Amino acid sequence: GNSVTQMEGPVTLSEEAFLTINCTYTATGYPSLFWYVQYPGEGLQLLLKATKADDKGSNKGFEATYRKETTSFHLEKGSVQVSDSAVYFCALRVRGGYQKVTFGTGTKLQVIP
Amino acid sequence: GAVVSQHPSRVICKSGTSVKIECRSLDFQATTMFWYRQFPKQSLMLMATSNEGSKATYEQGVEKDKFLINHASLTLSTLTVTSAHPEDSSFYICSARVPAGGQETQYFGPGTRLLVL
């Protein structure tokens, strides 16, 4: 079956620090990969996505590269801000059917001033 | 971007009662909506896929008679937790799928916190 594994949190960083949140996956077929972000009290929002190997998704300074050889989609940001504090979910979706999304367990990021 | 709302945002009920949660797509029509359940420190688990005008498709292990899903219109899907028990306490999240076009995306609601006493 399909599964997503991401690093456990919480991750606490100082402002302007470099961020990496690891994500690896197993999937039948050729999935699309996503990072979602959930700010406190809000719903999930799509942060970025990649649909094929070596694609790099990017948004708001965050980046992730679809690595088929290592089945990974690690999230990075060069300089985090306090406003980046949220829970980040790695996810995949395989083609066909209802296009169900499989989520990782989420990683809470706390950025302190 | 597209907006999905859920109502209520939080509900507390007594054991044995039924609770209805609404999921609405506010500025688009969604032929497909998904219902997820999220336990503390765990991932979102897909419960069912809801298609407008047809019966929902439930994931393995999800009781159909326990979690009733109705998708009567292109902008509204409801999840009813029947005869709720404390173990049903959880965070329920819906998402709505924007119809095709090659850049399909799911938009998520803010979630509903259910506490069964």
Interface residues (C-beta under 8 A of the other chain):
Chain A: V4 Y36 G41 E42 G43 L44 Q45 L46 F89 Y98 Q99 K100 V101 T102 F103 G104 T105 G106
Chain B: G1 V4 Q6 T32 F34 Y36 K41 Q42 S43 L44 L46 T49 T57 I93 S95 R97 E104 T105 Q106 Y107 F108 G109 P110 G111
